[in-house]
């Protein structure tokens, strides 16, 4: 094996070489990542037409530099077919028409987008096969904390206590083992502004074509603030942020609903105004469907 072949085979990006053109084309070479993705060894792929692998394959993909969305044929997996994006690039200097095919698996992100279309997702992300956060998406425009997760942390202990972390990991592994979507309520550590959060999480595992775990996508659909004791009082600005998040209401939307200036809303959220005037408290509480004392005890 030459050095070039070794590098090609060990690249993490799924790559394959397709030779021929129009309807007379077939796989000539595929790296390990591609074989893992489609669940088929390189030896089996060699000579196989792409339309035996991709459900929406078109020979026009070879003649265009545009990205083409397709799916893996259902027959290659017992799960929902993987959603993929294909990019083809002509290989110059080849003895016959040859193209480098790059594949991106967008199954997890597509699921997140479908869930977020309901307007009821606060944040979402993707855990890799090591259960480390590798993608993070913010849907609600004004988060309770600047950033709940950091990408590529070594473990979930950054965000959760050890006892909670073990419960989460066990639940994630159980979902992966049984290949199903599950729900979980989790408590964070005390984060920025000394707030501890309770999150309602929905998560779904995704797999390579060969059946191995690729990632787990998650969405947070509800959020609450927690106090260490029932008697503990939360900062009103934190309470306001959490209540707005639970209503999926931005500062601009709250301003429009109450007639209170956006500047005042922002100052209340940032704690620059400790206790607003009585009329302001009544208007905000009504918009958020709570009692004024629930925000400003």
C-alpha positions as CSV (number, residue, x, y, z in Angstrom):
1,X,0.0,0.0,0.0
2,X,1.4,3.4,-1.0
3,X,1.5,6.3,1.3
4,X,-1.1,8.1,-0.8
5,X,-3.5,5.1,-0.6
6,X,-2.9,4.8,3.2
7,X,-3.8,8.5,3.7
8,X,-6.9,8.1,1.5
9,X,-8.1,5.0,3.4
10,X,-7.7,6.6,6.8
11,X,-9.3,10.0,6.1
12,X,-12.3,10.6,8.3
13,X,-14.3,12.1,5.5
14,X,-16.2,9.4,3.5
15,X,-14.7,9.4,0.0
16,X,-15.1,7.2,-3.1
17,X,-13.9,7.3,-6.7
18,X,-16.6,6.8,-9.4
19,X,-15.4,6.0,-12.9
20,X,-17.4,6.1,-16.2
21,X,-20.2,8.6,-17.0
22,X,-23.9,9.0,-17.3
23,X,-25.6,5.7,-16.6
24,X,-22.5,3.7,-17.2
25,X,-20.6,4.5,-14.0
26,X,-19.5,2.5,-11.0
27,X,-17.4,2.7,-7.9
28,X,-13.8,2.1,-8.4
29,X,-12.4,2.8,-4.9
30,X,-13.8,3.8,-1.5
31,X,-12.1,4.6,1.8
32,X,-12.9,3.1,5.2
33,X,-15.1,5.9,6.2
34,X,-17.2,5.6,3.1
35,X,-17.5,1.8,3.5
36,X,-18.5,2.3,7.2
37,X,-21.1,4.9,6.2
38,X,-22.9,2.8,3.6
39,X,-22.3,-0.5,5.4
40,X,-20.5,-2.2,2.5
41,X,-16.9,-3.2,2.1
42,X,-14.7,-1.7,-0.5
43,X,-14.5,-5.1,-2.3
44,X,-18.2,-5.3,-2.6
45,X,-18.5,-1.7,-3.7
46,X,-16.0,-2.0,-6.5
47,X,-17.9,-2.2,-9.8
48,X,-21.2,-1.4,-8.1
49,X,-23.3,1.4,-9.7
50,X,-24.1,4.3,-7.3
51,X,-27.8,3.9,-7.8
52,X,-27.5,0.6,-5.9
53,X,-26.3,2.5,-2.9
54,X,-28.1,5.9,-3.1
55,X,-31.9,6.1,-3.5
56,X,-32.0,9.4,-5.4
57,X,-28.8,9.0,-7.4
58,X,-28.7,10.9,-10.7
59,X,-25.9,10.7,-13.3
60,X,-26.2,14.5,-13.5
61,X,-24.4,14.6,-10.1
62,X,-21.2,13.8,-11.9
63,X,-21.5,16.8,-14.2
64,X,-22.2,19.4,-11.5
65,X,-20.2,20.8,-8.7
66,X,-23.4,21.4,-6.8
67,X,-24.2,19.5,-3.6
68,X,-26.9,16.9,-4.1
69,X,-29.1,15.6,-1.2
70,X,-30.0,12.0,-1.3
71,X,-30.5,9.0,1.1
72,X,-29.0,5.6,1.6
73,X,-31.1,2.8,0.3
74,X,-33.3,1.4,3.0
75,X,-32.2,-2.2,2.1
76,X,-28.7,-1.4,3.5
77,X,-30.0,-0.7,7.0
78,X,-33.0,-1.6,9.3
79,X,-33.2,2.0,10.4
80,X,-34.6,5.0,8.6
81,X,-32.4,5.7,5.6
82,X,-29.5,8.0,6.2
83,X,-29.8,11.5,4.7
84,X,-26.7,12.4,2.8
85,X,-25.2,15.3,0.8
86,X,-23.0,14.3,-2.1
87,X,-20.4,16.4,-3.8
88,X,-18.6,15.3,-7.0
89,X,-15.4,16.6,-8.4
90,X,-13.8,15.5,-11.7
91,X,-10.3,14.0,-11.4
92,X,-8.0,15.5,-13.9
93,X,-5.5,13.3,-15.8
94,X,-7.3,10.0,-15.3
95,X,-7.3,7.5,-18.2
96,X,-11.1,7.5,-18.2
97,X,-13.7,9.8,-16.8
98,X,-13.3,9.7,-13.0
99,X,-14.8,11.6,-10.1
100,X,-14.1,12.0,-6.4
101,X,-17.3,11.6,-4.5
102,X,-17.5,13.2,-1.0
103,X,-20.3,12.3,1.3
104,X,-21.7,14.2,4.3
105,X,-24.2,12.5,6.6
106,X,-26.8,15.1,7.6
107,X,-29.3,12.7,9.2
108,X,-28.9,14.0,12.8
109,X,-29.1,17.7,11.8
110,X,-32.1,17.0,9.6
111,X,-33.9,15.4,12.6
112,X,-33.0,18.5,14.7
113,X,-34.3,20.8,12.0
114,X,-37.6,18.9,11.8
115,X,-38.0,19.1,15.6
116,X,-37.2,22.8,15.6
117,X,-39.8,23.5,12.9
118,X,-42.4,23.3,15.7
119,X,-40.9,26.4,17.3
120,X,-40.6,24.5,20.6
121,X,-36.9,23.8,20.8
122,X,-34.7,26.0,23.0
123,X,-31.3,24.4,22.1
124,X,-30.0,21.3,20.5
125,X,-26.7,19.5,19.7
126,X,-25.0,16.4,18.6
127,X,-22.9,14.0,20.7
128,X,-20.3,12.0,18.8
129,X,-19.8,8.2,19.4
130,X,-17.7,9.0,22.5
131,X,-20.7,11.0,23.8
132,X,-18.8,14.3,23.6
133,X,-20.6,17.4,22.4
134,X,-19.4,18.1,18.9
135,X,-22.1,20.4,17.6
136,X,-24.2,23.0,19.5
137,X,-27.2,25.0,18.1
138,X,-29.1,27.8,19.7
139,X,-32.7,28.2,18.7
140,X,-34.2,30.5,21.3
141,X,-32.8,34.0,20.6
142,X,-31.9,35.0,24.2
143,X,-30.5,32.0,26.3
144,X,-30.7,31.9,30.0
145,X,-26.9,31.6,30.1
146,X,-24.5,32.7,27.4
147,X,-23.6,29.1,26.5
148,X,-24.8,26.0,28.3
149,X,-22.4,23.6,26.5
150,X,-18.9,23.9,25.2
151,X,-17.9,21.9,22.1
152,X,-15.3,19.2,22.5
153,X,-15.3,19.0,26.3
154,X,-13.7,15.8,27.7
155,X,-16.9,14.7,29.4
156,X,-20.4,15.6,30.5
157,X,-19.0,16.3,34.0
158,X,-18.5,19.9,32.8
159,X,-22.2,20.4,33.0
160,X,-23.6,17.8,35.4
161,X,-22.8,16.4,38.8
162,X,-21.3,12.9,38.8
163,X,-24.5,11.2,40.0
164,X,-26.5,13.0,37.3
165,X,-23.8,12.3,34.7
166,X,-23.9,8.6,35.3
167,X,-27.7,8.5,34.9
168,X,-27.5,10.4,31.7
169,X,-24.8,8.2,30.2
170,X,-26.7,5.1,31.1
171,X,-29.8,6.5,29.5
172,X,-27.9,7.5,26.3
173,X,-26.3,4.0,26.0
174,X,-29.8,2.4,26.6
175,X,-31.2,4.5,23.7
176,X,-28.3,3.5,21.4
177,X,-28.6,-0.2,22.3
178,X,-32.4,-0.3,21.6
179,X,-32.1,2.2,18.7
180,X,-34.9,4.5,19.8
181,X,-35.8,8.0,20.7
182,X,-36.0,8.7,24.5
183,X,-36.8,11.5,26.9
184,X,-35.0,12.6,30.0
185,X,-35.2,15.4,32.6
186,X,-31.8,16.5,33.8
187,X,-30.3,18.9,36.3
188,X,-27.2,20.9,35.5
189,X,-24.5,22.1,37.9
190,X,-24.8,25.7,39.1
191,X,-23.8,27.7,36.0
192,X,-23.3,31.3,35.1
193,X,-25.2,33.7,37.4
194,X,-25.3,30.9,40.0
195,X,-28.4,29.4,38.3
196,X,-29.1,25.7,38.3
197,X,-31.3,24.5,35.5
198,X,-33.7,21.6,34.9
199,X,-33.9,20.6,31.2
200,X,-36.3,18.4,29.4
201,X,-34.3,16.6,26.8
202,X,-35.3,14.4,23.8
203,X,-32.5,12.5,22.1
204,X,-32.2,10.1,19.3
205,X,-29.2,7.9,18.2
206,X,-28.0,7.7,14.6
207,X,-25.9,4.9,13.1
208,X,-23.6,4.3,10.2
209,X,-24.7,1.9,7.5
210,X,-22.7,-0.9,9.1
211,X,-24.8,-0.6,12.3
212,X,-22.2,1.1,14.5
213,X,-23.2,4.2,16.5
214,X,-22.4,7.5,14.7
215,X,-23.8,10.1,17.0
216,X,-26.7,11.1,19.3
217,X,-28.8,14.2,18.5
218,X,-30.6,16.0,21.3
219,X,-33.0,18.8,21.7
220,X,-34.1,20.7,24.9
221,X,-37.8,21.5,24.8
222,X,-38.3,23.0,28.3
223,X,-36.3,24.6,31.0
224,X,-36.8,25.5,34.7
225,X,-34.6,27.2,37.2
226,X,-33.9,25.4,40.5
227,X,-33.0,26.7,43.9
228,X,-30.9,24.8,46.4
229,X,-33.7,24.9,48.9
230,X,-37.4,25.9,48.6
231,X,-36.7,29.0,50.6
232,X,-33.8,30.1,48.4
233,X,-34.6,33.2,46.3
234,X,-33.5,33.4,42.7
235,X,-32.2,36.5,41.1
236,X,-35.3,38.1,39.4
237,X,-33.3,38.7,36.3
238,X,-32.6,34.9,36.0
239,X,-36.2,34.1,36.8
240,X,-37.3,36.5,34.0
241,X,-35.0,34.9,31.5
242,X,-36.2,31.4,32.4
243,X,-39.9,32.3,32.1
244,X,-39.3,34.0,28.8
245,X,-37.5,30.9,27.5
246,X,-40.3,28.7,28.6
247,X,-42.6,30.8,26.6
248,X,-40.1,30.9,23.7
249,X,-40.5,34.7,23.9
250,X,-37.7,37.0,22.9
251,X,-37.1,40.5,24.4
252,X,-38.6,42.1,21.3
253,X,-41.7,39.9,21.6
254,X,-42.1,40.7,25.3
255,X,-41.7,44.4,24.5
256,X,-44.4,44.2,21.8
257,X,-46.8,42.2,24.0
258,X,-46.5,44.6,27.0
259,X,-45.8,48.0,25.4
260,X,-42.7,48.3,27.6
261,X,-39.6,49.6,25.8
262,X,-37.0,47.1,24.6
263,X,-34.4,49.0,26.6
264,X,-36.3,48.5,29.8
265,X,-36.8,44.8,29.1
266,X,-33.1,44.4,28.4
267,X,-32.2,46.1,31.7
268,X,-34.5,43.9,33.6
269,X,-33.0,40.8,32.0
270,X,-29.5,41.9,32.7
271,X,-30.3,42.8,36.3
272,X,-29.6,46.6,35.8
273,X,-33.1,47.3,37.1
274,X,-33.8,45.3,40.3
275,X,-37.5,45.9,40.9
276,X,-39.5,47.7,38.2
277,X,-42.6,49.9,38.8
278,X,-45.8,48.1,39.7
279,X,-47.5,48.6,36.3
280,X,-44.4,47.1,34.6
281,X,-44.5,44.1,36.9
282,X,-48.2,43.5,36.2
283,X,-47.8,43.8,32.4
284,X,-44.8,41.4,32.3
285,X,-46.4,38.9,34.6
286,X,-49.6,38.9,32.5
287,X,-47.6,38.3,29.3
288,X,-45.7,35.4,30.9
289,X,-48.9,34.0,32.6
290,X,-47.5,34.1,36.1
291,X,-48.1,36.2,39.2
292,X,-45.8,39.3,39.7
293,X,-44.4,37.8,42.9
294,X,-43.2,34.7,40.9
295,X,-40.6,37.0,39.4
296,X,-40.2,39.8,42.0
297,X,-40.9,38.3,45.5
